Amino acid sequence: LDWDDLALSPRSGQAVIRKGKGDKERKVPLSAEARRALAAWSAVADPFGGGGPVFSGKGSTRLTTRQVQRRVGEIGRQAGVQVTPHQLRHSFAKRLVDERQPLTLVQDLLGHSRLDTTAVYIKPGWRDLERAVENL
């Protein structure tokens, strides 16, 4: 993700994902919280608006997929949980469904071509099964 892939304003924002899974490109809207965090980060990481990667490693090189996995894992360990970027993706999809968002919307946000692929991401958990039984 490069700074040029972001459109940020106080009222709206989006990220252009240029190389998603399967090298597919898509646009994803950014929440107000994400926009605020990215604006604060840009003041530190890109103070002169020079562009380049939003997140970089040592020597200002672009983060690799493995480096992202390690960093997310380390943040999880510090928080006392085991987490991967892919688990965060699943949680994002499941939370959208739990908020009663249409499955086709979840599909678009995840960049899936097939609804069957999206269905894998939103498999009900034990709490979902308990709630279903309790609501009978």
Secondary structure per residue as TSV (DSSP state, phi and psi in degrees):
chain	resnum	aa	ss	phi	psi
A	1	L	-	360.0	124.4
A	2	D	B	-104.4	158.4
A	3	W	G	-58.3	-33.4
A	4	D	G	-68.4	-14.5
A	5	D	G	-85.2	-4.0
A	6	L	E	-107.6	139.1
A	7	A	E	-121.5	111.4
A	8	L	E	-121.2	132.1
A	9	S	-	-147.4	165.1
A	10	P	S	-60.6	-26.0
A	11	R	S	-104.0	-15.4
A	12	S	-	-160.0	168.5
A	13	G	E	-177.3	159.9
A	14	Q	E	-153.5	158.6
A	15	A	E	-122.0	135.0
A	16	V	E	-94.0	117.0
A	17	I	E	-92.4	106.1
A	18	R	S	-84.3	-31.7
A	19	K	S	-130.4	68.1
A	20	G	-	-75.6	-173.0
A	21	K	G	-56.7	134.7
A	22	G	G	73.1	18.5
A	23	D	G	57.6	27.6
A	24	K	-	-85.1	144.8
A	25	E	-	-103.0	141.1
A	26	R	E	-155.3	163.7
A	27	K	E	-108.5	138.8
A	28	V	E	-126.6	127.7
A	29	P	E	-69.2	150.5
A	30	L	-	-110.2	135.5
A	31	S	-	-69.4	165.0
A	32	A	H	-59.2	-40.9
A	33	E	H	-63.1	-42.8
A	34	A	H	-65.2	-40.4
A	35	R	H	-63.0	-42.6
A	36	R	H	-63.4	-44.0
A	37	A	H	-64.3	-43.1
A	38	L	H	-67.9	-36.3
A	39	A	H	-64.7	-42.3
A	40	A	H	-65.4	-41.4
A	41	W	H	-65.0	-37.7
A	42	S	H	-63.3	-31.7
A	43	A	H	-64.4	-27.5
A	44	V	H	-93.6	-47.8
A	45	A	H	-87.8	-23.6
A	46	D	-	-142.6	56.8
A	47	P	T	-62.8	-24.4
A	48	F	T	-104.6	7.6
A	49	G	-	65.9	35.9
A	50	G	-	-81.6	-7.3
A	51	G	-	82.5	-155.6
A	52	G	S	87.9	-170.3
A	53	P	B	-68.7	143.0
A	54	V	S	-67.9	-40.7
A	55	F	S	-122.5	128.8
A	56	S	B	-133.0	161.8
A	57	G	-	-99.0	-154.4
A	58	K	G	-62.0	139.2
A	59	G	G	70.9	20.0
A	60	S	G	63.0	24.8
A	61	T	-	-83.7	153.9
A	62	R	B	-63.5	138.4
A	63	L	-	-66.6	139.7
A	64	T	-	-85.9	165.7
A	65	T	H	-57.6	-43.3
A	66	R	H	-63.8	-38.9
A	67	Q	H	-63.7	-39.3
A	68	V	H	-63.4	-44.6
A	69	Q	H	-58.8	-44.2
A	70	R	H	-64.0	-43.5
A	71	R	H	-65.5	-43.4
A	72	V	H	-63.3	-42.6
A	73	G	H	-60.5	-41.6
A	74	E	H	-66.0	-42.2
A	75	I	H	-61.7	-40.9
A	76	G	H	-61.6	-44.8
A	77	R	H	-60.2	-41.9
A	78	Q	H	-63.4	-30.8
A	79	A	H	-88.4	-4.5
A	80	G	T	83.1	21.9
A	81	V	-	-132.0	155.5
A	82	Q	-	-98.3	123.5
A	83	V	-	-147.9	148.7
A	84	T	-	-127.3	160.4
A	85	P	H	-56.3	-36.7
A	86	H	H	-67.9	-36.2
A	87	Q	H	-64.1	-36.7
A	88	L	H	-63.9	-37.5
A	89	R	H	-63.6	-43.9
A	90	H	H	-62.9	-43.3
A	91	S	H	-62.5	-40.7
A	92	F	H	-58.1	-49.3
A	93	A	H	-62.6	-44.5
A	94	K	H	-65.4	-40.6
A	95	R	H	-64.7	-37.0
A	96	L	H	-61.4	-44.7
A	97	V	H	-65.6	-42.3
A	98	D	H	-61.5	-28.0
A	99	E	T	-86.8	13.3
A	100	R	T	63.7	33.1
A	101	Q	-	-79.8	145.1
A	102	P	-	-61.8	142.9
A	103	L	H	-59.6	-33.4
A	104	T	H	-66.6	-32.4
A	105	L	H	-67.3	-44.1
A	106	V	H	-60.5	-43.0
A	107	Q	H	-56.4	-47.2
A	108	D	H	-64.3	-43.7
A	109	L	H	-64.2	-34.6
A	110	L	H	-82.7	-15.2
A	111	G	T	79.4	27.3
A	112	H	-	-85.6	140.6
A	113	S	S	-79.8	-32.7
A	114	R	S	-117.3	137.6
A	115	L	H	-63.7	-29.9
A	116	D	H	-59.2	-36.9
A	117	T	H	-66.5	-42.3
A	118	T	H	-63.4	-37.8
A	119	A	H	-58.5	-32.5
A	120	V	H	-63.0	-34.2
A	121	Y	H	-73.8	-19.9
A	122	I	T	-116.4	25.4
A	123	K	-	-56.4	133.3
A	124	P	-	-63.4	142.2
A	125	G	-	-95.0	-179.0
A	126	W	H	-59.2	-42.7
A	127	R	H	-60.5	-37.5
A	128	D	H	-63.0	-42.5
A	129	L	H	-65.4	-42.1
A	130	E	H	-61.2	-44.9
A	131	R	H	-61.8	-40.3
A	132	A	H	-62.2	-42.9
A	133	V	H	-68.4	-41.4
A	134	E	H	-65.4	-28.8
A	135	N	T	-83.3	2.3
A	136	L	-	-70.4	360.0
